[in-house]
Amino acid sequence: MIRFLPAFVCIVPATAQWSTEQLSEPRSALAATSVGQYALFGGGANGGAPNASATVDIYDAAAESWATSSLSIARHSLVATSAGSKALFAGGGPQTALVDRVDIWDATTGLWTVGTLSLAREDFAAATAGTQALFAGGTAGANVPEGLVDIYDAATGTWTTSTMATPRIRLAATGIGDIALFTGGTYTNATVDIYDSSTGSWRVGQMSLARFDLTATTVGTKALFAGGSTGSITDVVDIYDAETATWSTATLSVPRRNMVAASAGRYALFVGGHEQQVYTSDVVDIYDSATDTWSVSTLPVARHFMAATGVGDKVMIGGGQFATRLSVVDVFDAGPGVPFCGPAVPNSSGNSARIFATGSPFVLQSDLTLTADRLPAGEFGYFLVGSNSGQFQPPGSDGILCLACGFQGCTGIGRYNQAGNIIQGPSGSIPIDLTALPLSPTQAVLPGDTWNFQCWFRDVGSSNFTNAVSVTFL
């Protein structure tokens, strides 16, 4: 079958790269989640008796290494999410019976414990709100949709239950900060059940289109619900912005259902699945939250029933099935950092200068480089660092300082203006020493810190700035 992608789409962001890894065994219908520096791929169908796997492959993104562990019960069609330091794998089953088991892995100790859902089920969804992991909807059998929600609080280690307004099966879920959103799973109801963990209360939102077999992920302040089926496969993407509490829509390059989705840095990826009912897809739609634009890439192998998760600056897509079950993990490296405060005020070259970070967000790797480009040729500049963001136009400058402090005499902004760090247009790069940011006194970067970077430069008798980039270190 020949597919034609729309002519207007561009291909893969220039700063992103693809690579591959391998799971320890081929499997489909597995689940994935990330906690801290770890990405976990658990369970799945492996083709053996009873066609269910207990294997958990654990990728340490800081050390770039793999280890294996095991679930307490082998099963496929399970779901996973993380809360606090815990990764949770819940429900599913082998061919013979569904299970209510929840396997809980603690990233700080590397130890497993078990919990129990109030109902054994499949075709449900999981999301995290604050310190709470929620397991919602699905079916306990006979394709009867459930409204039941099991809630695990990682801060207290306790379980409670709640109920969605709409029973749902084959739904999608994602979390933003203290809220979790659950939608889909019905032909006729386009409502969204929204849970607020800070109050323990529910409210209702509204998508543009009712559908099932959709997928969801969160990037920045936006929750995206993409694809699915209304009886025919759709390309609709409903986008909820938690900052403004508003909804908007976009479209995928190809209508699909049964995709997987995950996010890293500024990018959200919608991967594979089914096109035109039975056609297995290799398409990857990529949403750039910094520019509100879409691009398209492709997988080396088309597949469905895989799992995806984001860890650090990587989206990892593991397993799945096409002609056979697969062990491949496709890795999209988004690069560290999320641009903000842009585009910059155009400079004398006619361009808006920009900054981006490359390397790794992991402090352990100490591998971060800043680059500024689209600067005026021959003009000098240097990079700035600060912990707070804002917008301020310094006297005598044409541009906007995006770090929250007046430019002159500001002790909260560090300057890379020492010998060897001065750059000259039209572009320049410097490596960043994470042990000594140029503040007063110097400061080391610690896991969990967020630092903002920008570049100042001379510009024909005045000065200007790039946009800024925010890096959260792990």
Secondary structure, 3 states (H helix, E strand, C coil): CCCCCCCCCEECCCCCEEEEEECCCCCECCEEEEECCEEEEECCECCCCCCCCCEEEEEECCCCEEEEEECCCCCECCEEEEECCEEEEECCECCCCCCCEEEEEECCCCEEEEEECCCCCECCEEEEECCEEEEECCECCCCCEEEEEEEEECCCCEEEEEEEEEEECCCEEEEECCEEEEECCCCCCCEEEEEECCCCEEEEEECCCCCECCEEEEECCEEEEECCECCCECCEEEEEECCCCEEEEEECCCCCECCEEEEECCEEEEECCEECCCEECCEEEEEECCCCEEEEEECCCCCECCEEEEECCEEEEECCECCCECCEEEEEECCCCEEECCCCCCCCCCCCCEEEEEECCCCCCCCEEEEEECCCCCCEEEEEEECCEEEECCCCCCCCEEECCCCCCCCCEEEECCCCCCEECCCEEEECCCCCECCCCCECCCCCCEEEEEEEEEECCEEEEEEEEEEECC
